[in-house]
Amino acid sequence: MTVYVQSMTHPELAGFAMPDRFRHDVTYFATPAGTGNAPAKLGDGEFWIPLDEARITLDDGVIRLVSPLDSEHTTEIEITEEQERWLEWMIQHEVQHILLSARSASS
């Protein structure tokens, strides 16, 4: 199954296709609602990906995860080619607020 990343900021953009597992993976990139410049509330399937963090992740090629048991140490996980293309799309179109859907907006 395919999941589509829809821009809430630029609804005229066609959805960006990602594999279904991205429904889980997106949480590694997302900022919680009300944190930083993220909206105070996000709807079901909505996520906030700060552009500055997207740029850093793309440049570094890794996601940095902090263990809930040991906040002093991080683990780095290499991003996939699909995630790299998605981050490039996000940055190119200056998208931060996204919605994951089962169908493309252009369908």
N, C-alpha and C positions, 0 to 999 in steps of 0.2 A: 504494500500500500504506500501511497505517496501522501505526504503532508505538504501543504503550501504555506509559505511565510508571506503574509499579506502586510503591507505597510499601512499602519493607521495614520501616519504622518502624510503619506503621499498615496491616497487610495487609487490614483490613476495608474500606478505601476501594476504590471501583471504580477501574480504571485510567483514566488521563487520556490521551485520544487525541491524537496528534501526527502530522504527516506523516512519511513514511519518512526524509526528509533530516535529521530530528532525531537520528538515530543518529550523525550527524557533528556537528551543532550542539551537542549536549549537552556535548561536550568543552570548549567555550568557557566553560561554567559550572562545570565539575567541578574539585574539588581532588584531587590525587593521593593514593592510599592512603598512610597513615602521615604525612601532612602535617596540621599543626594538630590538630583533633579528629576527623579522618577515621580510620576503622578501618585497622589495619595492612595488612590484605589485603581486596581486593574481588574478587568473582567475575566471571566473564564477563558482560558486560552490566550490571554494577552500577556506580553512580556515587555520589559524595558531593558534595552541593551545600550548603555552609554557609548557614544561614538569614540570618546577618548580611550575607553577600555577596549573597544573593538579594534582600534588601531594598534594598541599595544599587543593584544593577543595575536593579531595578524602578523605584525612585525617580528614578534618573538617565536611564533609558530607553536606555542604551547598554552595550555590552560593551567593555571596555578590553583591547586586545591588546598584548602586549609583543613586539617583534621579537627573534628569537634573535640577530640580527646587531647590534642596537642597543638594549640594555636601558635606555638613558636616555630613550627616546621611546616613547610609546604611540600606538596608533591607536584611535579610537572608531568602533564600528559600531552603528548604531541597531538595537534589538531589534525583532522582528516582532510583529504583533498576537498571533499564536499563542504566541510565546515569552512575551509579557506575560501572557496568560491562564494559561499553565503556571506562571509564577512566582507569580501570585496564588494559584493552587491550592496550590502548595508552601508558601507563607507561611501561608495560611489554615489548613492542616492540620498545620503545623509538621513538614513532611517534609524530611529531609536525605538520607536513604539511599534510593536508587531503583534499580529494575531495569527495563530496557527489554525488552519482550517483543512478540511478534507478535500475541498475543491478550490481550484483557482478562481479568482475573481473574473477572469476572462472566459471561464467555462460557461 
